[in-house]
Amino acid sequence: MTDMPEIMNMNTNKARFNPASVFDRPLDIIDAVGLTRGQKIASLERWQEDLLEELAATNEGMPSNGYATQNATLLEEIKLAIARLRPAAQSSEGINKLEPGK
């Protein structure tokens, strides 16, 4: 029953809308208690968008303060975490293959 204190201590809204402030690594979201699979995927996608915006700003001349490599690593971890959470049939390629009547 060690999960109950974890649920009570985690701010689920913060975890959903600013996952980088709650989780150290994207893969930590996979085992998070208190979020549905859909919320975990949405949080990871939100984190991914934030990182992509930071990388785009760096490409436009804003200083990266050495975080560009770290952000690229985090993006790879996010892709891996999303792949683990999302069944193959729901991936973008899988949806196209699951047309009715085929």
Secondary structure per residue as TSV (DSSP state, phi and psi in degrees):
chain	resnum	aa	ss	phi	psi
A	1	M	-	360.0	28.7
A	2	T	T	-76.6	-10.1
A	3	D	H	-72.3	-29.7
A	4	M	H	-60.0	-48.5
A	5	P	H	-61.2	-33.7
A	6	E	H	-64.1	-41.8
A	7	I	H	-62.6	-43.8
A	8	M	H	-69.6	-29.6
A	9	N	H	-85.3	-22.6
A	10	M	S	-85.9	129.0
A	11	N	-	-82.4	101.9
A	12	T	H	-64.6	-34.6
A	13	N	H	-64.4	-43.0
A	14	K	H	-65.4	-39.6
A	15	A	H	-63.9	-35.9
A	16	R	H	-77.0	-39.2
A	17	F	H	-103.8	-14.1
A	18	N	-	-145.3	64.5
A	19	P	G	-59.7	-29.5
A	20	A	G	-64.5	-23.0
A	21	S	G	-83.2	-13.3
A	22	V	T	-109.4	-38.3
A	23	F	-	-109.2	139.2
A	24	D	S	-73.4	-39.4
A	25	R	S	-132.5	149.1
A	26	P	G	-57.2	-35.6
A	27	L	G	-66.5	-19.2
A	28	D	G	-65.6	-26.0
A	29	I	G	-65.5	-33.1
A	30	I	T	-53.5	-44.3
A	31	D	T	-95.0	6.3
A	32	A	-	-65.0	133.0
A	33	V	T	-93.1	138.7
A	34	G	T	106.4	-5.2
A	35	L	S	-122.2	140.3
A	36	T	-	-74.7	166.9
A	37	R	H	-59.8	-41.9
A	38	G	H	-62.8	-40.4
A	39	Q	H	-66.7	-36.5
A	40	K	H	-64.2	-45.3
A	41	I	H	-63.4	-44.2
A	42	A	H	-62.1	-39.5
A	43	S	H	-63.9	-43.6
A	44	L	H	-64.2	-40.9
A	45	E	H	-65.5	-37.4
A	46	R	H	-64.5	-44.6
A	47	W	H	-60.2	-42.9
A	48	Q	H	-60.3	-45.1
A	49	E	H	-60.6	-42.8
A	50	D	H	-60.5	-44.4
A	51	L	H	-66.1	-40.3
A	52	L	H	-63.5	-37.8
A	53	E	H	-64.9	-40.6
A	54	E	H	-63.8	-42.7
A	55	L	H	-65.9	-38.1
A	56	A	H	-64.3	-41.0
A	57	A	H	-64.1	-37.8
A	58	T	H	-63.9	-41.2
A	59	N	H	-65.9	-23.5
A	60	E	T	-90.1	7.0
A	61	G	T	108.6	-5.7
A	62	M	-	-72.2	143.1
A	63	P	-	-65.3	139.2
A	64	S	-	-92.4	-14.6
A	65	N	T	53.2	30.1
A	66	G	T	79.6	8.7
A	67	Y	-	-90.9	-6.9
A	68	A	H	-59.5	-44.9
A	69	T	H	-66.6	-42.1
A	70	Q	H	-62.5	-42.3
A	71	N	H	-64.1	-38.6
A	72	A	H	-64.2	-39.0
A	73	T	H	-65.5	-43.3
A	74	L	H	-62.4	-38.9
A	75	L	H	-60.9	-40.2
A	76	E	H	-65.3	-40.3
A	77	E	H	-65.7	-37.4
A	78	I	H	-63.0	-45.0
A	79	K	H	-59.5	-41.9
A	80	L	H	-65.1	-44.2
A	81	A	H	-63.9	-43.1
A	82	I	H	-62.8	-42.4
A	83	A	H	-61.9	-36.6
A	84	R	H	-71.0	-32.4
A	85	L	H	-83.6	-30.4
A	86	R	S	-97.4	120.2
A	87	P	-	-59.9	150.8
A	88	A	G	-56.9	-35.3
A	89	A	G	-66.8	-19.9
A	90	Q	G	-98.2	-1.1
A	91	S	S	-68.3	164.0
A	92	S	H	-60.2	-36.4
A	93	E	H	-71.8	-38.2
A	94	G	H	-65.3	-36.6
A	95	I	H	-62.6	-42.2
A	96	N	H	-64.9	-29.7
A	97	K	H	-82.6	-12.7
A	98	L	-	-101.6	40.3
A	99	E	-	-70.1	139.7
A	100	P	T	-60.0	143.3
A	101	G	T	81.2	7.5
A	102	K	-	-119.1	360.0
